[in-house]
Amino acid sequence: MPSPTLSLFELNNLVRQVIEQDLAREYWVEAELAECRESRGHCYMELIQKDEQNNTPIARASAKCWRSAWAMLQPYFERTTGQRLHAGLKVRLKVYAQFHEAYGFSWIVTDIDPTFTLGDMARRRQEIIRQLKEEGVFDLQRELSLPLFCQRIAVISAPTAAGYGDFVNQLTDNEYGFKFQVQLFPAIMQGEQVEPSIIHALNEIYSSLPFDCVVIIRGGGSTSDLSGFDTLALAENVAQFPLPIITGIGHDRDESVLDMVSHTRVKTPTAAAAFLIAHLKQTLDRVETCEERIGRHVQTTMEVERLRLARLSERIPTLFSLVSTRQQARLDSLSQRLSTAILRQLEREQSRFPILQSRLSASIERQLLKNRHLIELLEQRASSLDPALLLQRGYSITLHEGKAVRNAALLKPGDQIETRLQEGTIHSQVIPTP
């Protein structure tokens, strides 16, 4: 005889009855959230378990938390852990089985253990910290020095965040009148895009140097979703950044990994602004202190030198008298030595004078004799060249304007010429040649 045929509703109803009878109690289950979303006040979750060796899913189930329970569990979980339920988070849930003829099987969540999630978060955070320390980058930021005049600020924040506006206003309206140059590099500061968004902003800042420091602030948004600041990639980028990084992401529960590797961690954006103002005020105080110390040092030095000059001026007459006496004695000694040396030199020169006189007389006589012979020779040559001798021999000399005429071509008609003979002179006039 064939078995009876059931309708789908009848079959599902049978399954529901079996589940309600055999799985009537509640169970605590550990799982990872593959998906988590809210709709009409209810929370819908996809639970998953992965193989620890190859990370392959080995179990999967749907879970729901109805509005009546979710309204109490959500704020308690977020208050305790500091973040929202989101994909990738490990949770410990209290559930009971439910099967609906129309909607199928689902686990109904009645409680959430936030301490389990805190423990998992702590384990992940410690693993990230351990890896950063092994890489030798955990303390790199603290080795940097914040510039004394830290006024060029690169800010990473959501542009519409109230915290960013508070930060800028506090810097602008500071009581000391300090001037800051602030440039915003927009980034997503909540959710799964926190890590890549901040890393992108850091890369833009690096290509836009120079700045004195970087400020990462978060304000005006939810304080529950801070998991994006606990990632290895973001921590490595911040730790190895060449400028000091100040964080003010607005939570008090404990430090995120981003806070741990940054140069300075403050609670809020306004606290970050107050820190920068206080740092610049410390620099101003140091400058004013140095100015006062320099002034006092100069004044003290001038007073010491004034006293020194006064003592020297008192000693000058005595020193001058002593020096004058010594110099006068020295001058007297030099004068006596000079007189003695002059006398000795005069005696030596006087003894040489007769010798030089006799040598000079003999030299003068020789020179006179030599010159006399030279004069006689010159007289003989001059006599031989006397024109009168030529005239006695029958020659004549023609003169024009007192000069001897050697070339007749140089004379012109009408020129007066003079011809000298042995006896007398003839005056003539040049006439043209026919």
C-alpha positions in Angstrom: 0.0 0.0 0.0 1.6 3.3 -1.0 2.6 5.9 1.7 0.3 8.9 2.1 1.3 12.1 0.2 1.7 15.3 2.2 1.4 18.8 1.1 4.5 21.1 1.5 2.8 23.0 4.3 2.0 19.7 6.0 5.6 18.5 5.7 7.0 21.9 6.9 4.5 21.8 9.8 5.8 18.4 10.7 9.4 19.7 10.6 8.4 22.6 12.8 6.8 20.3 15.4 9.9 18.1 15.5 12.2 21.1 16.0 10.0 22.6 18.6 9.9 19.3 20.5 13.6 18.3 20.2 15.3 21.7 20.1 13.1 23.5 22.6 15.9 25.0 24.7 18.3 27.9 23.9 22.0 27.4 22.9 25.1 29.6 23.0 26.9 29.5 19.7 30.2 31.0 18.5 30.4 32.2 14.9 31.6 34.8 12.5 29.3 37.4 10.9 29.2 37.0 7.2 26.5 39.6 6.9 24.6 41.9 9.3 21.8 44.3 8.4 18.9 46.1 10.0 15.4 46.4 8.6 12.3 47.8 10.3 14.0 47.5 13.7 15.0 43.9 13.2 18.5 42.6 12.7 19.2 39.9 10.1 22.5 38.0 10.3 24.3 35.4 8.2 26.5 33.2 10.4 29.5 31.3 9.2 32.3 29.1 10.5 35.6 28.7 8.6 38.2 26.0 8.6 41.2 27.2 10.6 43.6 25.6 8.1 42.4 26.9 4.8 39.8 29.5 5.8 37.1 27.6 3.8 33.5 27.9 5.1 32.4 24.7 6.7 29.1 25.8 8.2 26.5 28.5 7.5 23.2 29.6 9.0 20.7 32.5 9.1 19.9 34.2 12.3 17.4 36.9 13.3 17.1 39.2 16.3 13.6 40.6 16.6 13.0 44.3 17.3 11.9 43.7 20.9 15.3 42.1 21.7 17.5 44.1 19.3 16.4 47.4 20.9 18.1 46.4 24.1 21.0 44.2 22.8 22.3 46.7 20.2 23.1 49.6 22.5 24.5 47.3 25.2 26.8 45.6 22.7 28.0 48.9 21.1 28.5 50.5 24.5 30.6 47.6 25.7 32.7 46.9 22.6 32.9 50.3 21.2 31.7 49.2 17.7 28.7 47.9 15.8 28.0 44.4 14.7 29.5 44.1 11.2 30.7 41.5 8.7 33.9 39.8 9.8 33.2 40.2 13.5 33.3 37.1 15.7 30.3 36.8 18.1 28.8 34.6 20.8 25.1 34.5 20.5 22.3 32.9 22.5 19.8 31.4 20.1 16.9 29.0 19.8 15.7 27.2 16.7 12.7 28.3 14.8 11.1 26.8 11.7 8.3 28.6 9.8 6.3 26.9 7.2 6.5 29.8 4.8 10.0 31.2 5.6 12.0 28.1 6.5 14.6 27.6 9.3 16.4 30.3 11.3 18.1 30.8 14.6 16.5 33.4 16.7 18.9 35.6 18.8 17.9 36.4 22.3 21.2 37.5 23.8 24.7 38.6 22.7 27.9 38.2 24.8 30.0 41.3 24.1 32.9 40.0 26.3 33.5 37.2 23.7 33.8 39.8 20.9 36.0 42.0 23.1 38.3 39.0 23.6 38.4 38.3 19.9 39.1 41.9 19.2 41.8 41.9 21.8 43.4 38.9 20.3 43.4 40.4 16.8 44.8 43.7 18.2 47.5 41.9 20.0 48.4 39.9 16.9 48.6 43.1 14.9 50.8 44.7 17.6 53.1 41.7 17.7 53.6 41.8 14.0 54.3 45.5 14.0 56.9 45.0 16.7 58.5 42.2 14.8 58.7 44.4 11.8 60.4 47.1 13.9 57.9 49.8 13.1 55.7 50.0 16.2 57.7 52.9 17.8 58.9 54.7 14.7 56.5 57.6 15.1 57.6 58.3 18.7 61.2 58.7 17.4 60.1 61.7 15.4 60.2 65.2 16.8 57.3 67.6 16.5 58.7 70.8 14.9 59.0 73.7 17.3 57.0 76.0 15.0 54.3 73.4 14.1 51.9 75.5 12.1 51.4 73.7 8.7 48.8 71.1 9.5 47.6 68.3 7.1 44.2 67.1 8.4 42.6 63.7 7.5 38.9 63.8 8.3 35.4 63.7 6.8 34.9 67.2 5.3 31.4 67.4 6.8 32.3 66.2 10.2 31.4 68.5 13.1 34.7 67.6 14.7 36.7 69.0 11.8 34.8 72.3 12.0 35.5 72.4 15.8 39.2 71.7 15.2 39.6 74.5 12.6 37.6 77.0 14.7 39.6 76.3 17.8 42.9 76.8 15.9 41.7 80.0 14.2 40.3 81.6 17.4 43.1 80.7 19.8 43.7 83.2 22.6 47.3 83.8 21.6 46.7 84.8 18.0 48.8 82.1 16.5 48.4 81.5 12.8 48.0 78.0 11.5 47.8 76.8 7.9 45.3 73.9 7.7 44.7 71.7 4.6 42.0 69.1 4.5 42.6 65.7 2.9 39.1 64.1 2.9 38.6 60.5 4.0 35.9 58.1 5.1 36.1 57.8 8.9 33.5 55.1 9.5 32.8 51.7 8.1 34.8 49.2 6.0 36.3 52.0 3.8 38.3 53.6 6.7 41.5 51.8 6.0 41.9 52.4 2.2 40.5 55.9 2.5 43.0 57.0 5.1 45.9 55.3 3.4 45.0 57.2 0.2 44.9 60.5 2.1 48.3 59.7 3.6 49.7 59.1 0.1 48.3 62.5 -1.1 49.9 64.3 1.9 53.3 62.6 1.1 53.2 63.9 -2.4 52.1 67.4 -1.3 54.9 68.0 1.3 56.0 70.2 3.1 53.8 69.9 6.2 54.8 70.0 9.9 52.5 67.2 11.0 49.4 65.2 10.2 46.2 65.2 12.3 43.7 62.3 11.9 40.4 63.3 13.5 36.9 61.9 13.7 33.9 63.6 15.1 30.3 64.1 14.6 29.7 60.5 13.6 28.9 57.3 15.5 31.4 56.4 18.2 30.5 52.7 17.9 32.2 51.6 14.7 36.0 51.9 15.3 37.1 48.6 13.9 38.5 50.3 10.8 41.3 51.8 12.9 42.5 48.4 14.1 44.0 47.1 10.8 47.5 46.0 10.1 47.8 47.9 6.7 46.7 51.2 8.2 49.0 50.8 11.2 52.0 50.1 9.0 51.3 53.2 6.9 50.9 55.4 9.9 53.9 54.0 11.8 56.3 54.5 8.8 55.0 57.9 7.8 57.8 60.5 7.8 55.8 63.2 9.6 54.5 63.1 13.2 50.8 62.0 13.2 48.4 63.1 15.9 45.2 61.1 16.4 41.9 62.3 17.8 39.3 59.9 16.8 36.9 60.4 19.7 36.7 57.4 22.0 37.6 56.7 25.6 37.2 53.0 26.0 40.8 52.1 25.1 43.4 52.8 22.4 43.0 51.6 18.9 46.1 50.2 17.1 46.1 53.5 15.1 46.4 55.4 18.4 49.2 53.1 19.6 51.5 53.6 16.6 50.8 57.4 16.2 53.2 60.0 17.6 50.5 61.5 19.9 47.1 60.4 20.8 44.4 62.7 22.1 40.7 62.0 22.7 38.9 64.5 20.5 39.4 66.9 17.5 39.2 69.8 19.9 41.8 68.2 22.1 44.1 67.8 19.1 43.7 71.6 18.4 44.4 72.4 22.0 47.5 70.2 21.9 48.9 72.0 18.8 48.1 75.4 20.4 49.8 74.4 23.7 52.8 73.1 21.8 53.2 76.4 20.0 52.7 78.3 23.3 55.6 76.2 24.8 57.8 77.2 21.9 56.8 80.9 22.4 57.6 80.5 26.2 61.0 79.0 25.3 61.8 81.9 22.9 60.7 84.5 25.5 62.8 82.7 28.2 65.8 82.6 25.9 65.3 86.3 25.1 65.2 87.1 28.8 68.3 85.0 29.4 70.2 86.6 26.6 69.2 90.1 27.8 70.4 89.2 31.3 73.6 87.7 30.0 74.3 90.8 27.9 73.6 93.1 30.8 75.8 91.1 33.2 78.6 90.9 30.6 78.4 94.7 30.0 78.5 95.3 33.8 81.5 93.1 34.2 83.3 94.8 31.3 82.4 98.2 32.7 84.0 97.3 36.0 87.0 95.9 34.2 87.4 99.1 32.2 87.1 101.2 35.4 89.9 99.1 37.0 92.0 99.5 33.9 91.4 103.2 33.8 92.6 103.5 37.4 95.8 101.6 36.6 96.5 103.5 33.4 98.4 106.5 35.0 100.6 104.2 37.0 101.1 101.9 34.0 101.8 104.9 31.8 104.4 106.3 34.2 106.1 103.0 34.5 106.1 102.4 30.7 107.2 106.0 30.1 110.2 105.6 32.5 111.2 102.3 30.9 110.9 103.8 27.4 112.8 106.9 28.3 115.6 104.8 29.8 115.5 102.7 26.6 115.7 105.8 24.4 118.6 107.2 26.5 120.5 103.9 26.0 119.7 103.8 22.3 120.8 107.5 22.0 124.1 106.8 23.7 124.7 103.8 21.6 123.9 105.7 18.4 126.3 108.6 19.3 129.0 106.1 20.1 128.4 104.3 16.8 128.4 107.6 14.8 131.7 108.6 16.4 133.3 105.3 15.6 132.0 105.6 12.0 133.4 109.1 11.7 136.8 108.0 12.9 136.8 105.2 10.4 135.8 107.5 7.6 138.3 110.2 8.6 141.1 107.6 8.5 140.1 106.7 5.0 139.9 110.3 3.8 143.7 110.9 3.1 143.9 107.7 1.2 140.9 108.6 -0.9 142.3 112.1 -1.4 145.6 110.9 -2.8 143.8 108.4 -5.0 141.5 111.1 -6.3 144.4 113.5 -7.1 146.2 110.8 -9.1 143.0 109.9 -10.9 142.2 113.5 -11.7 145.7 114.1 -13.2 145.4 110.9 -15.3 142.0 112.0 -16.6 143.2 115.6 -17.4 146.2 114.2 -19.3 144.0 111.9 -21.3 141.5 114.7 -22.1 144.3 117.1 -23.1 145.6 114.5 -25.7 142.0 114.1 -26.9 141.6 117.9 -27.3 144.9 118.1 -29.4 143.6 115.4 -31.7 140.3 117.1 -32.1 142.1 120.4 -32.9 144.1 118.7 -35.6 141.0 117.2 -37.2 139.2 120.6 -37.0 142.1 122.4 -38.6 142.1 119.9 -41.5 138.5 120.5 -42.1 138.7 124.4 -42.0 137.1 125.8 -45.2 139.7 128.5 -45.3 142.3 125.9 -46.3 140.1 124.8 -49.2 139.8 128.5 -50.3 143.6 128.9 -50.2 143.8 126.0 -52.7 141.6 127.8 -55.2 138.2 126.4 -54.3 135.2 128.6 -53.6 132.0 128.1 -51.4 128.5 129.1 -52.6 126.1 130.0 -49.9 122.3 130.5 -50.0 120.8 132.0 -46.8 123.9 131.1 -44.9 124.0 127.5 -46.0 126.4 125.8 -48.4 124.8 125.0 -51.8 125.5 121.4 -52.8 122.8 121.0 -55.5 122.1 123.7 -58.1 118.6 122.2 -58.7 117.6 123.4 -55.3 118.0 127.1 -56.3 115.2 129.1 -57.9 115.3 132.0 -60.3 115.7 135.2 -58.3 117.5 133.6 -55.3 120.4 135.6 -53.9 123.6 133.6 -53.5 127.0 134.4 -52.0 130.3 133.0 -53.3 133.3 133.1 -51.0 136.8 133.1 -52.5 140.2 133.1 -50.8 140.2 136.8 -51.3 136.7 138.5 -51.2 133.1 137.5 -51.7 130.8 137.6 -54.8 127.1 138.2 -54.5 124.9 136.8 -57.4 121.3 136.3 -58.4 120.0 133.1 -60.0 118.5 133.8 -63.5 116.3 131.4 -65.5 118.1 129.1 -67.9 117.2 130.1 -71.6 
